Amino acid sequence: MRRARHATYRLLAEIDHADGYDVQLQPEPYKGRERLFFVDLGGYDPADFAEQHRNMFVVTENLTQAKARAMATLPAWKEGHRDDLYEAEKAIALHEVIGEKLHIHFGSHRNGATTEICLPLHSAEVRENENAAL
């Protein structure tokens, strides 16, 4: 019986802007209403057999707004959908990575900025990494 191998991915990246906002880490809790959300979108490109993915960070006040903002960026995929959606500060244990308790803060908003994809992990790259681990 063949055992399945699982690749473990550890991605460390510094995010200094997202969705038109400057992003900083500070020791005191953020008092504004904005939150940073990680969104994993999926869908099907008529020219490709496999499901496509787009990963991004958006800044909104709640999960519903985050999903709507991210979905508005989808290309002309069929059956576009949200695969995952997390509030970044709750999902990422910053104190385990950095060694101290920090909170996400937002600086000035750049008027007219579009959603910036900070961590593009497309299905082809993920498949390539999985195949290399086998």
N, C-alpha and C positions, 0 to 999 in steps of 0.2 A: 504494500500500500504506500503510495507516494504522499508525503506530507506537504502541505501547502506552506510556502514561504511567504512571509509578510515583510515588506520593507517598512522601516521606520523612518519618518522624515522629521528632521528638526530644522526648522526655518527660523533663523534669527535675522531680523531686519529692523532697521531704525525707520520709523515713520515720522517724518517731520512735517508732513502736510497730508491732508485728505479732504476731498470734496470742497476745496476752496478755503479751508481753514488751516492755520498753522497749528500743529499739535506738539504739546510739550508734556513732560512728566514732572510733577511737583509733589512735595510731601503732603500738602494739605488737600482735602477733598475739594473737587470742583463744585461751585455753587450755581453754575448756569444750568439751563434745561437741556442743552445739547449733549448727545452721547455719540460715541464712535461705535459703529456696527460693522461687523464682517459679514459679507453676503456672498454665498456661493450660488451662482445661477447655472441652470442647465437648459439645454434645448437641442434641437436637431437641425443641422444645416442640410438642405436638400442635396448638396453636392458631396456629402460625407456620410458614411454609414454609422459611425460612432456618435454617441452623445457628446456634445461640446460643453465646455464649462468656462465660466468667467468668474473670477474671484475679485472682490473689491472691498474697499472700506468706504462707507458713507457716513455723513454726520447729519443726524436728525434727532427729534425729541423722543421717538418711540419706534417699536418694531414695525408697526403698520406703515409709517412714513418711510422707514428704511427700505422695506420691501418695494414700495411703490417707486421710490427714487431709483433703486437699482434696476428694477424691471424696465424702466423708461430708457435705459441705456442698451438694452438688448439689440443685437443686430436682427436681421430678418430671419430668425430661427422659427421653426415650427414647434409648437408645444413648449414655448418658453416657460420656465418655472423656477421656483426657488428650491434649491436642494437643502441649504443650511443658512441659518441667520442667527448671529450671536451678538450680544452687547459685548464689545471687546474687553472692557475692564472686568466684567464678570467671568468671561471665558478664559482670559489669559492671566495666569498667575504671575504677574510681574515681579512680585517679591521673590519667587523661586528663581527667576531668570537673572534678576538684577541684584538681589540680596537685601533689598529694603522695600518697605511699603510705599509705593508711589501711586499717584492718581493722574488720569488723563485730563489735561486742560486744553482749551482751545483759545488761540490768539486771534488776530485780525482775520476777517473774512475778505477774500479777494472778490470783489463784485464781478459778476458775469462769468466766474470760473465754472467749468463743467466738472462733473464727477471724474476724479483721477483714479485710475486703476493702479494701486500701489504694489500689489503682489499678484502679477498675472501668472497663474499656474494652469496652463491649458492642458487638456487631456493628452495631447501628444507628448508633452514634457513629462507628465506623470507616468504614462505608459513606458516611456524610455527609461525612466528611473526604476520602475518596477522590473522591467526586463533585465536591466543591468544587475539587479539584486538576485536574480534566479540562477 
